């Protein structure tokens, strides 16, 4: 697995160099970028860590960056440094994954502590995201008919009832049920229900789209 990295985005080279230096003095790996767009173009979502955004680059630009990365899948937690942001901007930042806000001059020890916490949060959050992605891929592998049958199974319908509702044979229903278990990588439908309980809304949306 890649080493956790602090992605420092800051326009001012002198300030950025200084922040980089004391972060590195605490044995943190740092990559510095002049602007959010530079980070966006080169960022590897597989690299764990956190973002540090200086308000010199504009808080709105930083929030927009976080939102754009989130739309692609996963955005690491980030910390805002400097300036006096508007309350509405801070609220938007927190919704998009901001963990903390620090004014300058920095309380270095507290700042580094919060950076480490953000990295730890990323590790936990990333594991959950990767697990969710794995489950999503399994759901996506189901055919439209298999999704219909899975939805009905989760509603408590028996194979005979499903066959009647969909106007297919019980044998066909059982074949689809077997395929569902195989594609979901489980041995029973109890495991399926536990696995996708928090994905039910998405499953229902997919079923409605092909109904």
C-alpha positions as CSV (number, residue, x, y, z in Angstrom):
1,X,0.0,0.0,0.0
2,X,1.2,3.5,-0.8
3,X,2.6,5.6,2.1
4,X,0.2,8.1,3.6
5,X,0.9,11.6,2.3
6,X,0.1,15.2,3.3
7,X,-1.0,17.0,0.1
8,X,-0.1,20.6,0.8
9,X,-1.8,23.1,-1.6
10,X,-0.6,26.6,-1.2
11,X,0.3,29.5,-3.5
12,X,2.9,31.2,-1.4
13,X,6.2,29.2,-2.0
14,X,7.9,30.6,1.1
15,X,4.9,29.7,3.4
16,X,4.5,26.4,1.7
17,X,8.2,25.6,2.1
18,X,8.0,26.4,5.8
19,X,4.9,24.3,6.4
20,X,6.5,21.4,4.4
21,X,9.6,21.7,6.5
22,X,8.0,21.4,9.9
23,X,5.6,18.6,8.7
24,X,8.6,16.7,7.4
25,X,10.4,17.3,10.7
26,X,7.5,15.2,12.3
27,X,8.3,12.4,9.9
28,X,5.3,13.1,7.7
29,X,5.5,12.6,3.9
30,X,4.6,15.9,2.1
31,X,3.8,16.7,-1.5
32,X,3.3,20.4,-2.3
33,X,1.1,22.0,-5.0
34,X,0.8,25.6,-6.1
35,X,-3.0,25.4,-6.9
36,X,-5.9,23.0,-6.5
37,X,-6.0,22.4,-10.3
38,X,-2.4,21.2,-10.1
39,X,-3.3,18.7,-7.5
40,X,-6.5,17.6,-9.3
41,X,-4.6,16.8,-12.5
42,X,-2.0,14.7,-10.8
43,X,-3.8,13.2,-7.8
44,X,-3.8,9.4,-7.5
45,X,-6.9,8.4,-5.5
46,X,-5.1,5.2,-4.5
47,X,-2.6,7.3,-2.4
48,X,-3.8,7.6,1.2
49,X,-3.4,10.7,3.3
50,X,-5.0,14.1,3.8
51,X,-5.1,17.6,2.2
52,X,-3.9,20.8,3.7
53,X,-5.4,23.9,2.0
54,X,-4.1,27.4,2.6
55,X,-6.7,30.1,2.0
56,X,-4.3,32.0,-0.2
57,X,-5.5,29.7,-3.0
58,X,-9.1,30.7,-2.1
59,X,-11.3,28.6,0.2
60,X,-13.9,28.3,-2.5
61,X,-11.4,26.9,-4.9
62,X,-10.3,24.4,-2.3
63,X,-13.9,23.3,-1.5
64,X,-14.6,23.0,-5.2
65,X,-11.6,20.7,-5.5
66,X,-12.8,18.5,-2.7
67,X,-16.3,18.3,-4.3
68,X,-14.8,17.5,-7.7
69,X,-12.7,14.7,-6.3
70,X,-15.7,13.3,-4.3
71,X,-17.7,13.1,-7.5
72,X,-15.1,10.8,-8.9
73,X,-15.4,8.5,-6.0
74,X,-13.4,9.3,-2.8
75,X,-11.9,12.5,-1.4
76,X,-9.5,12.4,1.5
77,X,-10.2,14.5,4.6
78,X,-8.7,18.0,4.5
79,X,-7.6,20.8,6.8
80,X,-8.0,24.5,6.1
81,X,-5.3,27.0,7.1
82,X,-5.3,30.8,7.4
83,X,-7.7,33.7,6.6
84,X,-11.1,34.5,8.0
85,X,-13.6,32.5,5.9
86,X,-17.3,33.2,5.8
87,X,-19.5,31.0,7.9
88,X,-21.3,29.7,4.8
89,X,-18.0,28.7,3.2
90,X,-16.9,26.9,6.3
91,X,-20.3,25.0,6.5
92,X,-19.8,24.0,2.9
93,X,-16.3,22.9,3.6
94,X,-17.3,20.7,6.5
95,X,-20.0,19.0,4.3
96,X,-17.3,18.3,1.7
97,X,-14.9,16.6,4.1
98,X,-13.0,19.4,6.0
99,X,-11.8,18.2,9.3
100,X,-10.3,21.4,10.9
101,X,-9.7,25.1,10.5
102,X,-6.5,26.8,11.7
103,X,-5.6,30.5,11.7
104,X,-2.0,31.7,11.3
105,X,0.4,31.7,13.0
106,X,-0.1,28.0,13.5
107,X,0.1,26.2,16.8
108,X,2.5,23.7,15.2
109,X,2.1,20.8,17.7
110,X,-1.7,21.0,17.6
111,X,-1.7,21.3,13.8
112,X,0.5,18.2,13.4
113,X,-1.7,16.3,15.8
114,X,-4.8,17.1,13.8
115,X,-3.0,16.2,10.6
116,X,-2.1,12.8,12.0
117,X,-5.8,12.4,13.1
118,X,-6.9,13.3,9.6
119,X,-4.6,10.6,8.2
120,X,-5.9,8.1,10.7
121,X,-9.5,9.1,9.7
122,X,-8.6,8.6,6.0
123,X,-7.3,5.1,6.7
124,X,-10.6,4.2,8.4
125,X,-12.8,6.0,5.9
126,X,-10.9,4.5,2.9
127,X,-11.3,1.0,4.2
128,X,-15.1,1.6,4.4
129,X,-15.1,3.2,1.0
130,X,-13.2,0.3,-0.6
131,X,-15.6,-2.2,1.0
132,X,-18.6,-0.2,-0.3
133,X,-17.0,-0.2,-3.8
134,X,-16.6,-3.9,-3.6
135,X,-20.2,-4.4,-2.7
136,X,-21.3,-2.0,-5.4
137,X,-19.4,-3.9,-8.1
138,X,-21.2,-7.1,-7.0
139,X,-24.6,-5.4,-7.3
140,X,-23.6,-3.9,-10.7
141,X,-22.7,-7.4,-11.9
142,X,-26.3,-8.6,-11.5
143,X,-28.6,-8.6,-14.5
144,X,-31.8,-6.5,-14.4
145,X,-33.9,-9.6,-13.8
146,X,-31.5,-10.7,-11.0
147,X,-31.9,-7.3,-9.3
148,X,-35.7,-7.6,-9.5
149,X,-35.6,-11.0,-7.9
150,X,-33.1,-9.9,-5.2
151,X,-35.4,-7.0,-4.4
152,X,-38.4,-9.4,-4.0
153,X,-36.3,-11.8,-1.9
154,X,-35.4,-8.9,0.4
155,X,-39.1,-8.1,0.6
156,X,-39.7,-11.6,2.0
157,X,-41.2,-13.2,-1.1
158,X,-40.9,-16.9,-1.6
159,X,-39.7,-18.4,-4.9
160,X,-43.3,-19.4,-5.8
161,X,-44.6,-15.9,-5.2
162,X,-41.7,-14.4,-7.2
163,X,-42.4,-16.8,-10.1
164,X,-46.1,-15.7,-10.1
165,X,-45.4,-12.0,-9.9
166,X,-42.8,-12.1,-12.7
167,X,-44.7,-14.7,-14.8
168,X,-41.7,-17.1,-14.9
169,X,-41.2,-20.7,-13.7
170,X,-40.0,-21.5,-10.2
171,X,-37.1,-23.3,-11.8
172,X,-36.1,-20.1,-13.5
173,X,-36.4,-18.2,-10.2
174,X,-34.2,-20.7,-8.4
175,X,-31.6,-20.5,-11.2
176,X,-31.5,-16.7,-10.8
177,X,-31.2,-17.0,-7.0
178,X,-28.2,-19.3,-7.5
179,X,-26.6,-16.8,-9.8
180,X,-27.2,-14.0,-7.3
181,X,-25.4,-15.9,-4.6
182,X,-22.5,-16.7,-6.9
183,X,-22.2,-13.1,-8.1
184,X,-22.5,-11.6,-4.6
185,X,-19.8,-14.1,-3.3
186,X,-22.0,-15.4,-0.5
187,X,-23.6,-18.7,0.6
188,X,-27.0,-17.6,1.7
189,X,-29.5,-14.8,1.2
190,X,-29.2,-13.9,4.9
191,X,-25.7,-12.9,4.0
192,X,-26.9,-11.0,1.0
193,X,-29.4,-9.0,3.1
194,X,-26.7,-8.2,5.7
195,X,-24.2,-7.2,3.0
196,X,-26.4,-4.8,1.1
197,X,-28.8,-3.5,3.8
198,X,-27.4,0.0,3.3
199,X,-27.4,-0.3,-0.4
200,X,-31.1,-1.0,-0.7
201,X,-32.1,2.4,-2.0
202,X,-29.6,2.1,-4.9
203,X,-30.8,-1.4,-5.7
204,X,-34.4,-0.2,-5.8
205,X,-33.4,2.7,-8.1
206,X,-31.7,0.3,-10.5
207,X,-34.8,-2.0,-10.5
208,X,-37.1,1.0,-11.2
209,X,-34.9,2.1,-14.1
210,X,-35.4,-1.2,-15.9
211,X,-39.0,-1.8,-14.9
